[in-house]
Amino acid sequence: MQKSLLIDPGKCTGCRQCEMACSHEKEGVFNPAKSRIRVFDFHTEAKFVPYTCTQCAQAWCMTSCPVEAITVDLATGAKVVNDNTCVGCKVCTIACPFGTVNYVADTGKVAKCDLCGGDPACAKACPTAAIVYIDADQTGFEKMKLWAAKTATGSAATA
Amino acid sequence: MSWTGKVLRVNLTAGTCKSEPLNREWTRQYLGQRGLATKYLAEEIDPKCDPLGPDNKLIMTTGPLTGTMASTAGRYSVVTKSPLTGCVACSNSGGHFGNEMKNAGWDMIIFEGRSPTPVYLYVENDKAELRDASGYWGKSVWDTDAGLKTAHQDPLLRVAAIGVAGEKGVLFAGVVNDLHRAAGRSGVGTVMGSKNLKAVAIRGTKGVKVADFAAFMKAVNDGKAVLAANAVTGQGLPAYGTQVLMNVINETGALPTHNFRDVQFDGAADISAEAMVAPRKTDGKPNLVTNQACFACTIACGRVSQMDRGHYTVANRPEYWAASGGLEYEAAWALGAATGVNDLEALTFANFLCNEHAIDPISLGATIAAAMELYEMGVITTAHTGGLEIPFGSAEALTTLTELTCKGEGFGAEIGLGSRRLTEKYGHPELSMTVKSQEFPAYDPRGVQGMGLTYATSNRGACHLRSYTVSSEILGIPEKTDPLTHEGKAGLVKAFQDATAAVDSAGICVFTTFAWTLEHIAPQIAAATGEAHTPASLLEIGERIWNLERRFNLAAGMTAADDTLPKRLLKDAAKTGPAKGMVVPLDKMLPEYYQLRGWTTDGIPTNETCERLAL
């Protein structure tokens, strides 16, 4: 079963535990600036939104890479950057519509979420379950359940 | 290890920024943050110096856990000599500024001297420079924050700034970072203003390491699990914030009302956590929009509120319609119960202003309450207030005086003196509800007896955060004690003071201690620093810090006579509630406390105590 990250901004408190878990896992340091998942703070609207790579099935980053440095991890479906191949041309950063692959000046390569090989550190660190790692074919399940509950109580029709 | 090993020394007189190594011997003796910066301050300034003169220094400091993944590890403190109290000041703040400082590669920033013109400090990792702030002088914290982000084209800049109140010498001006997190108490922002330092803007991308990542992650995850499973840190605080206390403390008969004339407030329910989440009668929306976490915090007690757009304070001011930092318990008490105002929206607006202009809502509300009492006595009249009527319970008086104080204008300049100086000016010093010239927070010590000793002996003047015995006396954490007896409170207060001094020096939030003991904290510090910290070693460090602060204050001119409470609390019995008929029997607690501390009967640490603590 393939899994996917599911992010619910409504549950996010803006604590950045995910950013630190990511930077620790990937860079061996606590450094939000190096995290591949980022929390955006829309403070006047009181919204905190974690955002990272959605692992597109037909990934623009992957297809645009001139040296085929981005490949699919068949176990997880993650689009993974091979540091040995990446030449730091940044074409993928332009191709990605979501901005979730970024150049790292320190290494001269790009970096993106690779789902930590199937055990994403961000989801484990999140204290409010705003980030969960679940069955990729059932990401709507919790939302369906909420609506199902309303249907059961007869309120959905008038919602 | 989790120290960067670097201190940034900024000489404002000369306009220089220099890097120097962190004193690692002192980090072992004083841990970090509160303890460490107090050690630097005590070594570097004359305790008798003018707090608003160039000889005072102002230190922004992180702890060993700041910037790590430990829950709540985003704290920093501002340490200086207080212009309000004349004592050592240490005001602690969350948000993201402390983490950014550590990520930029600095454990501590020491400001000395006084700049000839307004400046701000800009730090981008190793690069640090003073820049002209004349364009920001006279502006609010919020405008300064936005202006600096635009000027540097960097929305990720973290800014700590003062408002106009700090520039103009309001004695309880604070430093606000991340728009609504405050190093609020004791006038640390006033010191910043006296140095012509408007703001510190930091961008840090270097990261923070710890000594033993494997051991650290285990300790961090264990700690996070404990916070999540605890009813206070896992449920109460995220849902209701500290405001969960309003009704509880009122029922306990310990909610100081009308400048401590009363201990219960009729309007408590109107300004409580429950009121904040209930739909408003006016627009059907709740005051509270969401909770918010500071950096790394898995509790998330912060309040984010949105005003009723039709409320008289903001009806024609759309700049206050956006969501912003909402009421915490202390602010709601000071702006509300202390003044007798039960208009939640007026309190929220006043709180917004305190954040926008960086003043301490506790001292503000308490000082307004004293002014209101003097007004009711006919001592202060509309001739003094510029025509404004200021009886207890007037929301308009509260919001108008808040606006004036934020700008240091009109009668607001007198409120800006703080309660002790204001009541003295009008000939009634007995009405100042202060210790060492700092206003009380939100617990009447007649109903929570341990807090009487807490206030009287606090090293920064009246304060709940130096030993929050409410935790034991009301909430039963770590174990329940009777709030209506003074017996055993000397030992309780000392234990809380020592443990809290260690927590405040670690880079984490004191609210963790609703769930954590030092048993949970020590392994996190040990793994971060690579030093063998245990609960016992942390308590010893805490005791050392407490005595260091005490000795600073004694050298600054404080004496045992200052370890006291206003007559109202010592002589006038509580009129209602469970504590009805009670006063604070301070004379029964203080000698025992001195003895437990290893101090003389005059409250001076004995040579033996100083030697035992290697002071």
Interface residues (C-beta under 8 A of the other chain):
Chain A: T13 G14 C15 R16 Q17 M20 A21 S23 H24 E27 G28 V29 F30 N31 P32 A33 K34 H43 T44 E45 A46 K47 F48 A125 P127 T128
Chain B: G67 T68 M69 S71 H96 N99 N103 L179 G204 T205 K206 G207 V208 K209 V210 F213 M217 K224 A228 P238 V289 T290 N291 Q292 A293 C294 F295 A296 C297 T298 A300 V304 Q306 A322 A323 S324
